[in-house]
Amino acid sequence: MAFLEDIFKGSNIVTGLAIGIGVGIVAPAVIPALRPIAKSIIKAGLIAYDQGRVALMELNEQTGDILAEARAELAEVGKAAGEPGA
């Protein structure tokens, strides 16, 4: 840690140039190597999103079914209460 602190502590132009050149040399080699990993992470995120969307649609459908059943039961109770002699 002290090494990194020493590098960034001073305003040495040689150090800045060395870091810049190092990044310029290493970045083109590292970025293509990270592309498949990034692609896999994005694919996993899309799959999770799609599965979540499907789960929410199923939950919405089940909730709608329960709501329809409850309304039907309330309508039956209302009809039964409205009948004479009940």
C-alpha positions, 0 to 999 in steps of 0.5 A: 500500500505504501508503494501506491501512496508513494506513486500518487503522492508526488507530482512527478511527471515521469511517474505519470507518464509511466502509468499512462504508457503502462495503461496504454500498453496493457489496456488493449490486451486486457479489454478483449480478454474481459469481453467474454466475461462481460458478455456472460454477465450481461446474458445472465442478467437478461435471463434473470430479468426474463425469469422475473418478468415471467414470475410476476406475470404468473403472480398477476394471473393468480392474483386476478383469479383469486380476485375473480373468485372473491367477487363471485362469492360476494355476488352469491352472498348478495343474491342469497341475502336479497332472496325473500325468506332467506 
